[in-house]
Amino acid sequence: MSASCRCCQGDQARVDASGRVRMDPDHRLACVSRVPIFRGLPEEDRRRIAARATTRLVPKGEVVQQQGGMPALQIVHSGQVKQCLLAEDGTQRLLRILGPGEFMGEHSVLTGRPAPREATAMTVSQVCTLSRLDVQQWLEETPQLALSLLDAVTARLEDTEARLSELVGTTVGHRLGEYLAGAADGVEGVPFDLPISKRDLAQLLGTTPETISRRLRALSDEGLLRVGPGRRIVVMDIAGMLRA
């Protein structure tokens, strides 16, 4: 049995003739219910929304949403997806990493414009999709949903502004220290694996993979953390790491 079939069985899904994953209604409801903007709605409304969702299993490295693609609201049900902005020269800038219960496509759904970013699966991911027409209808019918989506969009704008301010006002070393402290959940001496590659981490922090490697070596030489094997990290001194 293939890995994709095992994943489908585990999530109570089936694959139709077009290759699209079809989840059972209860699991589509679970997908919708994980999203904060839908979570506060009555179950009847959430079931109505879930019934309109389509789902697919996306292999690692494959595109979930194309930059310039049709507007739709995409929900990450399982796995991990990264959003990138593609430049005209072909380079990309990592903007955000999404996990289960997080969504994307809200700007294009509200404006009707093509998707402004490309999204790629970082792991095998199951994604639920809601069409723009459906979302617009629900927004008109459900003021609570409209307010929740407005809150979510505002929070993302505030997060983007905070990240831009951090890129301008802090050093790479401090940004790396903040990231590692968060990845360690603020706990010292407990091993964890970096959830993303050095390349993605460099894009997220506004620097280069080489700089990330140098900073990690420097922190290791100072005894503030241990590195390896692979992506394994052990933070030994959070306060010292943030001062370095």
C-alpha positions as CSV (number, residue, x, y, z in Angstrom):
1,M,0.0,0.0,0.0
2,S,1.4,3.5,-0.9
3,A,2.1,6.2,1.6
4,S,-0.6,8.3,0.2
5,C,-3.2,5.6,0.6
6,R,-2.1,5.1,4.2
7,C,-2.6,8.8,4.8
8,C,-6.0,8.8,3.2
9,Q,-7.1,5.8,5.3
10,G,-5.9,7.5,8.5
11,D,-8.0,10.6,7.7
12,Q,-11.0,8.6,6.6
13,A,-10.6,9.9,3.0
14,R,-10.9,8.4,-0.4
15,V,-9.5,9.3,-3.8
16,D,-11.9,9.9,-6.6
17,A,-11.3,9.4,-10.4
18,S,-9.7,12.9,-10.7
19,G,-7.1,12.1,-8.0
20,R,-8.7,14.5,-5.5
21,V,-9.0,13.4,-1.9
22,R,-12.6,13.2,-0.6
23,M,-12.9,13.3,3.2
24,D,-15.8,12.0,5.1
25,P,-18.2,14.8,6.2
26,D,-17.2,14.5,9.9
27,H,-13.5,15.0,8.9
28,R,-14.3,17.9,6.7
29,L,-16.1,19.4,9.6
30,A,-13.0,18.8,11.8
31,C,-11.0,20.6,9.1
32,V,-13.3,23.6,9.2
33,S,-13.7,23.6,12.9
34,R,-9.9,23.9,13.5
35,V,-9.9,27.4,11.9
36,P,-10.4,30.2,14.4
37,I,-12.7,32.2,12.0
38,F,-15.2,29.3,11.8
39,R,-14.7,27.8,15.3
40,G,-17.2,30.2,17.0
41,L,-20.0,29.4,14.5
42,P,-22.9,27.1,15.4
43,E,-22.3,23.5,14.4
44,E,-25.1,23.7,11.8
45,D,-23.3,26.5,10.0
46,R,-19.9,24.7,10.3
47,R,-21.5,21.6,8.8
48,R,-22.9,23.7,5.9
49,I,-19.5,25.2,5.2
50,A,-17.7,21.8,5.5
51,A,-20.1,20.2,3.0
52,R,-18.8,22.7,0.4
53,A,-15.1,22.0,1.1
54,T,-12.9,20.0,-1.3
55,T,-9.8,18.4,-0.1
56,R,-6.5,17.1,-1.5
57,L,-3.4,15.4,-0.3
58,V,-0.4,17.3,-1.5
59,P,3.0,15.6,-1.6
60,K,6.1,17.3,-0.1
61,G,7.5,19.9,-2.4
62,E,4.4,20.3,-4.6
63,V,2.6,23.6,-5.1
64,V,-0.6,24.0,-3.0
65,Q,-1.5,27.4,-4.4
66,Q,0.1,29.1,-7.4
67,Q,1.0,32.8,-7.3
68,G,-1.5,34.4,-9.7
69,G,-3.9,31.5,-9.3
70,M,-7.7,31.6,-8.8
71,P,-8.8,33.1,-5.5
72,A,-9.9,30.6,-2.9
73,L,-9.6,30.0,0.9
74,Q,-7.2,27.2,1.6
75,I,-7.1,25.5,5.0
76,V,-4.2,23.3,6.2
77,H,-5.8,20.3,7.8
78,S,-2.5,18.4,8.4
79,G,1.1,18.9,7.5
80,Q,3.0,22.1,6.9
81,V,2.8,24.6,4.1
82,K,5.1,27.6,3.3
83,Q,4.0,30.8,1.6
84,C,6.5,32.6,-0.6
85,L,6.6,35.7,-2.7
86,L,8.1,35.0,-6.1
87,A,10.2,37.9,-7.7
88,E,10.4,38.5,-11.4
89,D,14.0,37.1,-11.4
90,G,12.8,33.8,-10.1
91,T,14.0,34.2,-6.5
92,Q,11.5,33.7,-3.6
93,R,11.1,35.2,-0.2
94,L,9.6,33.0,2.6
95,L,6.7,35.0,4.2
96,R,4.9,32.6,6.5
97,I,4.8,28.9,7.5
98,L,1.3,27.5,8.1
99,G,0.4,24.5,10.2
100,P,-2.9,22.6,11.0
101,G,-5.8,24.9,11.5
102,E,-4.2,27.9,9.7
103,F,-5.5,29.3,6.4
104,M,-4.4,31.4,3.4
105,G,-6.0,33.1,0.5
106,E,-8.1,35.6,2.5
107,H,-6.9,38.6,0.6
108,S,-7.7,37.2,-2.8
109,V,-11.1,36.0,-1.5
110,L,-12.0,39.5,-0.3
111,T,-10.7,41.4,-3.4
112,G,-11.2,38.9,-6.2
113,R,-7.7,39.4,-7.3
114,P,-5.4,36.5,-8.2
115,A,-3.5,34.8,-5.4
116,P,-0.5,37.1,-4.5
117,R,1.7,34.3,-3.1
118,E,2.8,30.8,-3.9
119,A,2.3,28.1,-1.3
120,T,4.2,24.8,-1.3
121,A,3.9,21.8,0.9
122,M,6.9,21.3,3.2
123,T,5.6,17.9,4.3
124,V,2.8,15.7,3.0
125,S,-0.1,17.9,3.6
126,Q,-3.9,17.7,3.5
127,V,-5.5,20.9,2.4
128,C,-9.2,21.9,2.4
129,T,-10.4,24.5,-0.2
130,L,-13.4,26.8,-0.1
131,S,-14.3,28.7,-3.2
132,R,-14.4,32.5,-3.2
133,L,-18.1,32.5,-4.2
134,D,-19.0,30.3,-1.3
135,V,-17.0,32.3,1.2
136,Q,-18.5,35.6,-0.1
137,Q,-22.0,34.2,0.3
138,W,-21.3,33.1,3.9
139,L,-19.8,36.5,4.7
140,E,-23.0,38.2,3.5
141,E,-25.2,35.8,5.5
142,T,-23.1,35.5,8.7
143,P,-22.0,38.9,10.2
144,Q,-20.1,36.9,12.9
145,L,-18.0,35.2,10.2
146,A,-17.3,38.6,8.5
147,L,-16.1,40.1,11.8
148,S,-13.9,37.0,12.6
149,L,-12.3,37.2,9.2
150,L,-11.7,40.9,9.6
151,D,-10.0,40.2,13.0
152,A,-7.8,37.6,11.4
153,V,-6.7,39.8,8.5
154,T,-6.0,42.7,11.0
155,A,-3.9,40.3,13.1
156,R,-1.9,39.2,10.1
157,L,-1.2,42.8,9.1
158,E,0.0,43.6,12.6
159,D,2.2,40.5,12.6
160,T,3.7,41.6,9.2
161,E,4.4,45.1,10.5
162,A,6.0,43.7,13.6
163,R,8.2,41.4,11.5
164,L,9.2,44.3,9.3
165,S,10.1,46.4,12.3
166,E,12.2,43.6,13.7
167,L,14.1,43.1,10.4
168,V,15.0,46.8,10.5
169,G,15.6,47.3,14.2
170,T,17.4,44.1,15.3
171,T,20.5,42.1,14.4
172,V,20.5,38.7,12.6
173,G,21.9,37.2,15.8
174,H,19.0,38.5,17.9
175,R,16.4,37.4,15.4
176,L,18.0,33.9,15.3
177,G,18.1,33.8,19.1
178,E,14.4,34.8,19.3
179,Y,13.5,32.1,16.8
180,L,15.5,29.4,18.5
181,A,14.0,30.3,21.9
182,G,10.5,30.0,20.5
183,A,11.3,26.7,18.8
184,A,12.6,25.4,22.1
185,D,9.4,26.6,23.8
186,G,11.5,28.6,26.2
187,V,13.0,25.4,27.7
188,E,16.8,24.9,28.1
189,G,18.6,21.6,27.7
190,V,15.9,19.7,25.8
191,P,16.8,18.6,22.2
192,F,14.5,19.6,19.4
193,D,14.8,19.5,15.6
194,L,14.6,22.7,13.5
195,P,11.3,22.5,11.8
196,I,12.6,24.1,8.6
197,S,15.8,24.1,6.6
198,K,18.5,26.7,7.0
199,R,17.6,28.1,3.6
200,D,14.0,28.7,4.7
201,L,15.1,29.9,8.1
202,A,17.4,32.4,6.4
203,Q,14.6,33.7,4.2
204,L,12.3,34.0,7.3
205,L,14.9,36.0,9.2
206,G,16.1,38.2,6.3
207,T,19.6,36.8,5.9
208,T,21.6,34.1,4.1
209,P,22.1,30.4,4.9
210,E,25.8,31.0,5.3
211,T,25.1,33.6,8.0
212,I,22.8,31.3,9.8
213,S,25.5,28.6,9.8
214,R,28.1,31.0,11.1
215,R,25.9,32.3,13.9
216,L,25.0,28.7,15.0
217,R,28.7,27.8,15.1
218,A,29.5,30.9,17.1
219,L,26.7,30.2,19.6
220,S,27.9,26.6,19.9
221,D,31.5,27.8,20.4
222,E,30.3,30.0,23.3
223,G,28.5,27.1,24.9
224,L,25.1,28.7,24.5
225,L,23.7,25.8,22.4
226,R,24.6,22.4,20.9
227,V,24.2,21.7,17.2
228,G,23.7,18.3,15.5
229,P,23.4,15.8,14.3
230,G,21.3,17.0,11.4
231,R,18.8,19.6,12.4
232,R,19.1,18.8,16.1
233,I,19.5,21.8,18.4
234,V,19.8,22.0,22.2
235,V,19.6,25.5,23.7
236,M,21.7,25.7,26.8
237,D,21.4,29.3,27.8
238,I,18.4,31.3,26.4
239,A,19.3,34.6,28.1
240,G,22.9,34.4,27.0
241,M,21.8,33.4,23.4
242,L,19.6,36.5,23.2
243,R,22.5,38.7,24.4
244,A,25.0,37.3,22.0
